[in-house]
């Protein structure tokens, strides 16, 4: 039996703009994140490592590098390195002889005895062109008439070394080249002049002019190649200390 004053409520009308979601699970938010987690059990799942794909070249390098590292660690450095027999047969692996620097050639002189006195006189002149001509005569005498230069070698070297100190770079470079000719053509006969020449040449090696430094290198190279090693070493040490 129903009461006439009791009214049953009808559900509100459903509009098209508000869709009805049936049995929507509650959303949970993880601390420190704004992304909703729809499943609580998701927190209990074990972490899975994400493996990046490796291309074939990277994988091959990883595989082959480990044995190479072990081999390098085990391998010992040889105490002496010897050339292969076939290399020795071809001349490789052997100490090559030092090649002396090349010099320009001068023409021979008809009357060398007179030319020596003329050269010494020109070196005493004040004109730089005449000094250059005297140095050319000294180079020609040393190359073709060494028997004329040897009796007066000390005076010739003294005159040439004095022109190495000349303030005009052309004369100084020409005198340095003349010293290289004397070392090349007179060789061991120049042992007594090595000390004075080395002292002057080493002093000129400190100049900023490349023109002069190249000439000094040429003269010192010929001195090392053609004079006695003991005299050269003593001259370089004494000249460098002074």
Rosetta blueprint (number, residue, H / E / L):
1 X L
2 X L
3 X L
4 X L
5 X L
6 X L
7 X L
8 X L
9 X L
10 X L
11 X L
12 X L
13 X L
14 X L
15 X L
16 X L
17 X L
18 X L
19 X L
20 X L
21 X L
22 X L
23 X L
24 X L
25 X L
26 X L
27 X L
28 X E
29 X E
30 X L
31 X L
32 X L
33 X L
34 X L
35 X L
36 X E
37 X E
38 X L
39 X L
40 X H
41 X H
42 X H
43 X H
44 X H
45 X L
46 X L
47 X L
48 X L
49 X L
50 X L
51 X L
52 X L
53 X L
54 X L
55 X L
56 X H
57 X H
58 X H
59 X H
60 X H
61 X H
62 X H
63 X H
64 X H
65 X H
66 X H
67 X H
68 X H
69 X H
70 X H
71 X H
72 X H
73 X H
74 X H
75 X L
76 X L
77 X L
78 X L
79 X L
80 X L
81 X L
82 X L
83 X L
84 X L
85 X H
86 X H
87 X H
88 X H
89 X H
90 X L
91 X L
92 X L
93 X L
94 X L
95 X L
96 X L
97 X L
98 X L
99 X L
100 X L
101 X L
102 X L
103 X L
104 X L
105 X L
106 X L
107 X L
108 X L
109 X L
110 X L
111 X L
112 X H
113 X H
114 X H
115 X H
116 X H
117 X H
118 X H
119 X H
120 X H
121 X H
122 X H
123 X H
124 X L
125 X L
126 X L
127 X L
128 X H
129 X H
130 X H
131 X H
132 X H
133 X H
134 X H
135 X H
136 X H
137 X H
138 X H
139 X H
140 X H
141 X H
142 X H
143 X H
144 X H
145 X L
146 X H
147 X H
148 X H
149 X H
150 X H
151 X L
152 X L
153 X H
154 X H
155 X H
156 X H
157 X H
158 X H
159 X H
160 X H
161 X H
162 X H
163 X H
164 X H
165 X L
166 X L
167 X L
168 X L
169 X H
170 X H
171 X H
172 X H
173 X H
174 X H
175 X H
176 X H
177 X H
178 X H
179 X H
180 X H
181 X H
182 X H
183 X H
184 X H
185 X H
186 X H
187 X H
188 X H
189 X H
190 X H
191 X H
192 X H
193 X H
194 X H
195 X H
196 X H
197 X H
198 X H
199 X H
200 X H
201 X H
202 X H
203 X H
204 X H
205 X L
206 X L
207 X L
208 X L
209 X L
210 X H
211 X H
212 X H
213 X H
214 X H
215 X H
216 X H
217 X H
218 X H
219 X H
220 X H
221 X H
222 X H
223 X H
224 X H
225 X H
226 X H
227 X L
228 X L
229 X H
230 X H
231 X H
232 X H
233 X H
234 X H
235 X H
236 X H
237 X H
238 X H
239 X H
240 X H
241 X H
242 X L
